[in-house]
Amino acid sequence: MTSSRIILRLVIILVFALFGASLGVWRQALRITGRPQEFRSLAKLVGGAQTTLNDSITWREQQEDFYGTIIETIESAEMIRRALERVRALNPDLKDCDVAIRVVRTKGSAIFNILATGSEPKYTRIFLDALLDEFIAFRQSIREQAQGKVLQQFLQEVVTQQRGMEESMEKLEKVRAKVDTLSTKSDLERLVARLNSLRNQRDDFRLKLKPMGETEAARAPLQTQLESIESEIQRIELDLQRHESDLSELRALTEKHEVKKATYGRLLEQVEKIQTAFNTCADYVAIQERATPASENVEDWMLPVAVGAGGGGLLGGLVGLLLSLLIVRAPKPPQGPAAV
């Protein structure tokens, strides 16, 4: 092939490569300039899951599951809907606009970067803050529900024991007020002294009557007095038995109240332990940084233009190569005279 043909092919390839590069640059510029304005706001959450497992592999799996759940929850349609309702309720003067949410966890940490992209800067920042608040409220409600299910049966038992303890205390105070009065104590002392005196008199009369015959005239008045003394002794013994019954009831109610009080105290300790376990062992998520003021997202022109120019130039060069092969052909070799 002659040098003129080679140069012609190179020129065709170069022209089409330049045309393709120019077309690629023009298309990328049209795409960038035709895109609407975007404003971005950034917020950060920090979280972690505490566990007592010794298996490091299981622990890492739990951590990854926890992180994945956080990301999916924040980006879910339900959280977007809640945030939208919160913005409408707190800022009714703002006009709704679409906001895209993307969550990325910083590698090697428990920090979640939440990026909100919208067409209006003020609304974008307010929406991101509302999303943070709704997410934290959602996490708190889930945690309270889980804690409530565990504590419900204990709290019901605590209420039952407290009611029983109060009832036993009320009965105990009534009996104690009746038994512990000064008049009751003095009555008991008086009755005991009177009973001892009457028993002594009864013994004296029995000694006097023992040697007497049944027909002696002096026996009848002594027997009458003895019977009167024995009747009085029986009455006093009945009164003392009644007081003893009150004392027995007081002792029984005191023991019953102490048992109910101890049971109530143990239940309270169990409830406190469960609450402490939830507060110390459960996973946590907190706001590290609230939404930053939204700034315009300006795309870098250099890389897209370079990609467009390179891709267009390469494609144009290939087209030029094919056309140069078709347009500029090498001459056919001369043919010798046909044989006779």
C-alpha positions as CSV (number, residue, x, y, z in Angstrom):
1,M,0.0,0.0,0.0
2,T,1.3,3.4,-0.9
3,S,1.9,6.1,1.7
4,S,-0.8,8.3,0.2
5,R,-3.4,5.7,0.9
6,I,-2.1,5.2,4.5
7,I,-2.3,9.0,5.1
8,L,-5.8,9.1,3.7
9,R,-7.0,6.4,6.0
10,L,-5.4,8.0,9.0
11,V,-7.1,11.3,8.1
12,I,-10.5,9.6,7.8
13,I,-10.0,7.8,11.2
14,L,-8.9,11.1,12.9
15,V,-11.8,13.1,11.5
16,F,-14.4,10.6,12.7
17,A,-12.6,10.2,16.1
18,L,-12.7,14.0,16.6
19,F,-16.3,14.1,15.5
20,G,-17.2,11.3,18.0
21,A,-15.3,13.0,20.8
22,S,-17.1,16.3,20.2
23,L,-20.4,14.5,20.1
24,G,-19.7,12.7,23.4
25,V,-18.6,16.0,25.1
26,W,-21.8,17.7,23.8
27,R,-24.0,14.9,25.1
28,Q,-22.5,14.9,28.6
29,A,-22.7,18.7,28.8
30,L,-26.3,18.5,27.8
31,R,-27.0,15.9,30.4
32,I,-25.4,17.9,33.2
33,T,-26.9,21.2,32.3
34,G,-30.3,19.7,31.8
35,R,-30.4,18.2,35.3
36,P,-32.4,20.1,37.9
37,Q,-30.8,21.6,41.0
38,E,-30.1,19.2,43.9
39,F,-29.5,20.1,47.5
40,R,-28.0,17.8,50.0
41,S,-28.1,17.6,53.8
42,L,-26.1,15.2,56.0
43,A,-26.9,13.8,59.4
44,K,-25.2,11.0,61.5
45,L,-26.4,8.3,63.8
46,V,-24.3,6.2,66.1
47,G,-25.5,2.8,67.4
48,G,-24.4,-0.6,68.5
49,A,-25.7,-4.0,69.7
50,Q,-24.4,-5.3,73.1
51,T,-24.2,-9.0,73.5
52,T,-22.8,-11.5,76.0
53,L,-22.0,-14.3,73.4
54,N,-18.4,-15.5,73.4
55,D,-18.4,-16.7,69.8
56,S,-16.8,-13.9,67.8
57,I,-18.3,-15.1,64.5
58,T,-21.8,-15.1,65.9
59,W,-21.2,-11.7,67.4
60,R,-20.1,-10.3,64.1
61,E,-23.1,-11.8,62.4
62,Q,-25.4,-10.2,65.0
63,Q,-23.6,-6.8,64.5
64,E,-24.1,-7.0,60.7
65,D,-27.7,-7.9,61.1
66,F,-28.2,-5.0,63.5
67,Y,-26.5,-2.6,61.1
68,G,-28.5,-3.9,58.1
69,T,-31.8,-3.5,60.0
70,I,-31.0,0.1,60.9
71,I,-30.2,1.0,57.3
72,E,-33.3,-0.7,55.9
73,T,-35.5,0.9,58.5
74,I,-34.3,4.4,57.9
75,E,-34.6,4.0,54.1
76,S,-38.1,2.3,54.3
77,A,-41.2,3.8,52.9
78,E,-42.8,3.8,56.4
79,M,-40.1,6.0,57.8
80,I,-40.4,8.3,54.8
81,R,-44.2,8.5,55.3
82,R,-43.8,9.3,59.0
83,A,-41.2,12.0,58.4
84,L,-43.5,13.5,55.8
85,E,-46.4,13.6,58.2
86,R,-44.2,15.2,60.9
87,V,-43.0,17.9,58.5
88,R,-46.6,18.7,57.5
89,A,-47.7,18.9,61.1
90,L,-44.9,21.1,62.4
91,N,-44.3,23.2,59.2
92,P,-47.7,23.5,57.4
93,D,-46.4,26.5,55.4
94,L,-43.8,24.4,53.6
95,K,-44.6,23.0,50.2
96,D,-43.9,19.3,49.8
97,C,-41.1,18.2,47.6
98,D,-39.4,14.8,46.9
99,V,-36.5,13.9,49.1
100,A,-34.3,10.9,48.5
101,I,-32.7,9.2,51.5
102,R,-29.5,7.2,51.4
103,V,-27.8,5.6,54.4
104,V,-24.1,4.6,54.3
105,R,-22.2,3.1,57.3
106,T,-18.7,4.3,57.9
107,K,-16.5,1.3,57.4
108,G,-15.1,-0.2,60.6
109,S,-17.5,1.9,62.8
110,A,-21.1,2.1,64.0
111,I,-21.7,5.5,62.5
112,F,-24.4,5.8,59.9
113,N,-24.3,8.7,57.5
114,I,-27.8,9.7,56.3
115,L,-27.8,11.8,53.1
116,A,-30.9,13.6,52.1
117,T,-31.2,14.9,48.5
118,G,-34.0,17.3,47.5
119,S,-34.9,20.2,45.2
120,E,-35.4,22.7,48.0
121,P,-32.7,23.4,50.7
122,K,-34.8,24.3,53.6
123,Y,-37.3,21.5,53.1
124,T,-34.5,19.0,52.7
125,R,-32.9,19.8,56.0
126,I,-36.2,19.9,57.9
127,F,-37.3,16.6,56.4
128,L,-34.0,15.0,57.4
129,D,-34.4,16.2,61.0
130,A,-38.0,14.9,61.0
131,L,-36.7,11.5,59.8
132,L,-34.2,11.3,62.6
133,D,-36.8,12.1,65.2
134,E,-39.3,9.6,63.8
135,F,-36.7,6.9,63.7
136,I,-35.6,7.4,67.3
137,A,-39.3,7.5,68.4
138,F,-40.0,4.3,66.4
139,R,-37.0,2.6,68.1
140,Q,-38.2,3.7,71.5
141,S,-41.7,2.4,70.9
142,I,-40.4,-0.9,69.8
143,R,-38.2,-1.2,72.8
144,E,-41.0,-0.2,75.2
145,Q,-43.3,-2.8,73.6
146,A,-40.7,-5.5,74.1
147,Q,-40.1,-4.5,77.6
148,G,-43.8,-4.2,78.3
149,K,-44.5,-7.7,77.2
150,V,-41.8,-9.1,79.6
151,L,-42.9,-6.9,82.5
152,Q,-46.6,-7.3,82.1
153,Q,-47.0,-10.5,84.0
154,F,-44.7,-9.3,86.8
155,L,-46.5,-6.0,87.1
156,Q,-49.9,-7.8,87.3
157,E,-48.5,-10.0,90.1
158,V,-47.0,-6.9,91.8
159,V,-50.4,-5.2,91.8
160,T,-52.1,-8.3,93.2
161,Q,-49.6,-8.7,96.0
162,Q,-49.7,-5.0,96.8
163,R,-53.5,-5.1,97.1
164,G,-53.3,-8.2,99.3
165,M,-50.6,-6.5,101.4
166,E,-52.7,-3.4,101.9
167,E,-55.8,-5.5,102.9
168,S,-53.8,-7.5,105.4
169,M,-52.3,-4.3,106.8
170,E,-55.8,-2.8,107.3
171,K,-57.0,-5.9,109.2
172,L,-53.8,-5.9,111.2
173,E,-54.2,-2.3,112.3
174,K,-57.8,-2.8,113.3
175,V,-57.0,-5.8,115.6
176,R,-53.8,-4.1,116.9
177,A,-55.9,-1.0,117.8
178,K,-58.3,-3.2,119.7
179,V,-55.6,-5.1,121.5
180,D,-53.0,-2.4,122.2
181,T,-55.2,0.1,123.9
182,L,-54.4,1.1,127.4
183,S,-57.9,0.2,128.6
184,T,-57.5,-3.3,127.2
185,K,-54.1,-3.8,128.9
186,S,-55.5,-2.5,132.2
187,D,-58.5,-4.8,131.9
188,L,-56.3,-7.8,131.3
189,E,-54.1,-7.0,134.3
190,R,-57.2,-6.4,136.4
191,L,-58.9,-9.7,135.3
192,V,-55.7,-11.7,135.9
193,A,-55.4,-10.3,139.4
194,R,-59.1,-10.9,140.1
195,L,-58.9,-14.4,138.7
196,N,-55.9,-15.3,141.0
197,S,-57.7,-13.9,144.0
198,L,-60.9,-15.8,143.3
199,R,-59.0,-19.0,142.8
200,N,-57.4,-18.6,146.2
201,Q,-60.8,-18.0,147.8
202,R,-62.1,-21.1,146.0
203,D,-59.3,-23.2,147.4
204,D,-60.0,-21.8,150.9
205,F,-63.7,-22.7,150.7
206,R,-62.9,-26.1,149.4
207,L,-60.6,-26.7,152.4
208,K,-63.3,-25.6,154.8
209,L,-66.0,-27.7,153.2
210,K,-63.8,-30.9,153.0
211,P,-64.1,-31.9,156.7
212,M,-67.8,-30.9,156.9
213,G,-70.5,-33.4,156.5
214,E,-73.4,-33.1,154.1
215,T,-75.9,-32.4,156.8
216,E,-74.1,-29.7,158.8
217,A,-75.9,-26.4,158.9
218,A,-72.7,-24.3,158.3
219,R,-72.0,-26.2,155.0
220,A,-74.9,-24.6,153.0
221,P,-73.8,-20.9,153.1
222,L,-70.2,-21.9,152.4
223,Q,-71.3,-24.0,149.4
224,T,-73.4,-21.1,148.1
225,Q,-70.4,-18.8,148.3
226,L,-68.1,-21.4,146.6
227,E,-70.6,-21.8,143.7
228,S,-70.7,-18.0,143.3
229,I,-66.9,-17.8,143.3
230,E,-66.7,-20.6,140.7
231,S,-69.2,-18.9,138.5
232,E,-67.2,-15.6,138.6
233,I,-64.0,-17.6,137.8
234,Q,-65.7,-19.1,134.7
235,R,-66.8,-15.6,133.6
236,I,-63.3,-14.2,134.0
237,E,-61.7,-17.1,132.2
238,L,-64.1,-16.6,129.2
239,D,-63.1,-12.9,129.1
240,L,-59.5,-13.9,129.1
241,Q,-60.1,-16.4,126.4
242,R,-61.7,-13.7,124.3
243,H,-58.7,-11.5,124.7
244,E,-56.4,-14.4,124.0
245,S,-58.4,-15.0,120.8
246,D,-57.7,-11.3,119.8
247,L,-54.0,-11.8,120.5
248,S,-53.9,-15.0,118.4
249,E,-55.6,-13.2,115.6
250,L,-53.1,-10.4,115.9
251,R,-50.2,-12.8,115.7
252,A,-51.7,-14.6,112.7
253,L,-52.4,-11.4,110.8
254,T,-48.9,-10.1,111.6
255,E,-47.3,-13.2,110.2
256,K,-49.5,-13.1,107.1
257,H,-48.7,-9.4,106.5
258,E,-44.9,-10.1,106.8
259,V,-45.2,-12.9,104.2
260,K,-47.1,-10.7,101.8
261,K,-44.7,-7.8,102.3
262,A,-41.7,-10.1,101.6
263,T,-43.3,-11.5,98.4
264,Y,-44.1,-8.0,97.3
265,G,-40.5,-6.9,97.9
266,R,-39.1,-9.8,95.9
267,L,-41.3,-9.0,92.9
268,L,-40.2,-5.4,93.0
269,E,-36.6,-6.6,92.9
270,Q,-37.3,-8.8,89.9
271,V,-38.9,-5.9,88.0
272,E,-35.9,-3.7,88.7
273,K,-33.5,-6.4,87.5
274,I,-35.5,-6.7,84.3
275,Q,-35.5,-3.0,83.7
276,T,-31.8,-2.8,84.4
277,A,-31.2,-5.7,81.9
278,F,-33.1,-3.8,79.2
279,N,-31.2,-0.6,79.9
280,T,-27.7,-2.2,79.9
281,C,-28.0,-5.1,77.5
282,A,-30.3,-3.9,74.7
283,D,-29.0,-2.3,71.5
284,Y,-28.9,1.5,71.3
285,V,-29.1,4.1,68.6
286,A,-28.6,7.8,69.1
287,I,-28.3,11.0,67.1
288,Q,-24.7,12.0,66.7
289,E,-25.2,15.0,64.4
290,R,-28.4,16.5,63.3
291,A,-29.1,17.6,59.7
292,T,-26.6,20.1,58.3
293,P,-27.8,23.1,56.2
294,A,-28.5,21.8,52.7
295,S,-26.0,22.9,50.1
296,E,-26.3,22.6,46.3
297,N,-24.8,19.5,44.8
298,V,-22.6,20.6,41.9
299,E,-21.4,17.7,39.7
300,D,-17.8,17.6,38.6
301,W,-17.6,18.2,34.9
302,M,-14.1,16.9,34.3
303,L,-14.7,13.2,34.7
304,P,-18.0,13.1,32.7
305,V,-16.6,15.2,29.9
306,A,-13.4,13.0,29.8
307,V,-15.5,9.9,29.7
308,G,-17.7,11.4,26.9
309,A,-14.8,12.5,24.9
310,G,-12.9,9.3,25.3
311,G,-15.9,7.1,24.5
312,G,-17.0,9.2,21.6
313,G,-13.6,9.4,20.2
314,L,-13.1,5.7,20.4
315,L,-16.4,5.0,18.8
316,G,-15.8,7.6,16.1
317,G,-12.3,6.1,15.5
318,L,-13.8,2.6,14.9
319,V,-16.4,4.0,12.5
320,G,-13.6,5.9,10.7
321,L,-11.5,2.8,10.5
322,L,-14.3,0.8,8.9
323,L,-15.2,3.5,6.4
324,S,-11.5,4.0,5.5
325,L,-11.3,0.3,4.7
326,L,-14.3,0.5,2.4
327,I,-13.4,3.9,0.7
328,V,-9.7,3.5,0.3
329,R,-8.9,0.2,-1.2
330,A,-5.6,-1.2,-2.3
331,P,-5.2,-1.7,-6.1
332,K,-5.6,-5.1,-7.5
333,P,-2.3,-6.8,-8.5
334,P,-1.7,-7.0,-12.3
335,Q,-2.8,-10.2,-14.0
336,G,-0.6,-12.0,-16.6
337,P,-1.8,-12.9,-20.1
338,A,-4.0,-15.9,-20.3
339,A,-2.3,-19.0,-21.4
340,V,-2.7,-20.2,-25.0
